[in-house]
Amino acid sequence: MKILIVGPSWVGDMVMAQTLFQCLKARHPGCEIDVLAPEWSRPILERMPEVRQALSFPIGHGVLDIASRRKIGKSLAGRYDQAILLPNSLKSALVPWFAGIPKRTGWKGEMRYGLLNDIRVLDKQRHPLMIERFMALAFEPDAELPKPYPRPSLQIDPASRDAALAKFSLGLDRPVLALCPGAEFGEAKRWPAEHYAKVAELKIRAGWQVWLFGSKNDHPGGEDIRMRLIPGLREEAVNLSGETSLAEAIDLMSCASAVVSNDSGLMHVAAALARPLVAVYGSTSPQFTPPLAEQVEIVRLGLECSPCFERTCRFGHYNCLRELKPRPVIEALDRLVPDPLELVESR
């Protein structure tokens, strides 16, 4: 059985989509899974053993371009038994339809009747988690999802990891605290730089080193955090935001002794790498897209106005994050991670 997955457009969603791939492999052990997704997602998909091939989708997010979608669809004709669509847009259903894939499965979305012939109606109460909505598409309608739920698990090639360490002149002689202070969603997901800097300061004083991860847009924020550290401590923090490829970021994050992250794509990457993780939530909720790992601490205030799921604070104060001080995050780290010397000596 050959299955084409039309993948999501966000890092975190792509990581969580691995739960669907795991369910498909469990149900159809011999199936072959290809994922049609933006090129940026290739490093994630290449680290998922369930995926046979990542197929680059060259059309930008939100762009219709019916002619290109038809061309891609025709190039895939006759190659798949089923297509499973993770986006709910009408546009995402065009390629499988043009390809003539016999079974086209997805949730009822933007008027996709005819484009899909296996349409599911989502019961949000029954499937409150994003991964449940992904996993359910591997089974017949109304089937009970098997428990325990699978967890994303990215596989790292040691040679690739060592190459990234060498490229950025990074060593593992001290425990690594990875900080992920960015969030593409918006300001309402970003814990303040001064709070991140306080966590970095205390851990560096305790013998750790700090690596900052993120996109090119996150580089100024990473520098803000680094410059808040006094000379002598600042040199122990490396701002990798925008300097690494996504593949390098994943490989380097696998070296972390612990991670502190906003609710972002990199939070899900850290969870899929089984890194001890402190996830900071403000405007969003762990009830929908929690990090899926064993060693996770969720830190949030849970103010009356949150979760609001807004990109910017409607009141302008962002208190759900600004009033969340460093102490709870530091205490969560201390619960998750043993003595730094033990970590280094065990390497």
PyMOL commands that set and color helices and strands:
alter all, ss='L'
color gray80, all
select helices_A, chain A and resi 11-16+18-27+39-45+66-75+91-99+130-138+158-167+187-189+193-205+216-227+234-236+246-253+265-272+319-322+326-336+340-345
alter helices_A, ss='H'
color red, helices_A
select strands_A, chain A and resi 2-6+32-37+51-56+82-85+103-107+118-120+176-180+209-212+237-239+258-262+277-280+296-299
alter strands_A, ss='S'
color yellow, strands_A
deselect
rebuild
show_as cartoon
